[in-house]
Amino acid sequence: MSRVRDFTWGIAATGGIARTVGAAIVAEPGMRVAAVGSRDLGRAQALAAELGAESAYGSYEQLCADPNVDAIYVATPHAQHLQVAEAAIAAGKAVLCEKPLAATLDDAEKMVRLAREAGVFLMEAMWMRFNPLVQRLAADPRFGEIRSVQASFGFTLPYDPAHRLWAPELGGGALLDLGIYPFGLAQVLMGMPTGLHVTGSLAPSGVDAEAAGVLLYPGGRHALVATSLLGNYPNQACVVGTRMRADIPAPFWAPQRIVLSGPDMEPEEHVLDPADNGYAGELREVRAATAEGRTESSIMPLDESLAMLGLLAEARRQLA
């Protein structure tokens, strides 16, 4: 009996998240990293050796052209997402692109258009959506009507204009890197808001240093969200429904446990199976979609990725 061929990945970039997701690929049965690409061939070779990949390339175009690669994981800084995704789509490779989908809504819209025209799978790597505990919350009818979501993500990062989070040319700022999680939790549980009010401050480089806001929904429902590079936030979340609430300890975007409680129920604690973390879930979704001929994910739809970038852009506009 012949062995089923592994689903193979090419990793674009060699930073911390590339290593983390690369390790998750290696740990997932039936998957392997076949190649690593970087503008620095030496760094690509080092990560390839670390992950057991047979090929390393000194350009993203060479990586995307590798015939032994089924899917490209884009782990570059946000401003480079479009360039790499464009090369991968042109080569017919499935694309898993690190969040946010792109540094700007215009770039993201171009990526989506190219993928749809080519019939190639594209998905934003919003691993929070693939965490089974978050999926449990989104599907649990016992909340009744969700009235409020409260979530924060912030830490202190000393100002350095050369650091990618402080550099506008690299897509820096709190909103795109951190804020996308509290805003995204509200999106997956309550949908897109009908209004938004945001306050905060800008860094000397012009990127958003902090932002706090209220997302408005019909009937007085709301989400209170906050993000910051200037202070250490609780990084927890709370979801309040008419019949039940959920408390999500830090880090809420990658919860290991949640606690459900309500007036008519004993508190329930649910704990994550480490094998089902969000990285594994998004990797499995790409493989399943490719096998089934799907070009988009129902768990992380492209239209919702675009809507989130539009929302974050409006939040940033209100800080100007």
PyMOL commands that set and color helices and strands:
alter all, ss='L'
color gray80, all
select helices_A, chain A and resi 16-27+41-51+60-65+78-90+105-118+127-130+132-139+141-143+168-170+174-190+218-220+274-276+278-292+302-319
alter helices_A, ss='H'
color red, helices_A
select strands_A, chain A and resi 7-12+31-37+55-57+71-74+94-98+122-125+146-154+195-202+208-216+222-228+237-241+245-248+257-262+265-271
alter strands_A, ss='S'
color yellow, strands_A
deselect
rebuild
show_as cartoon
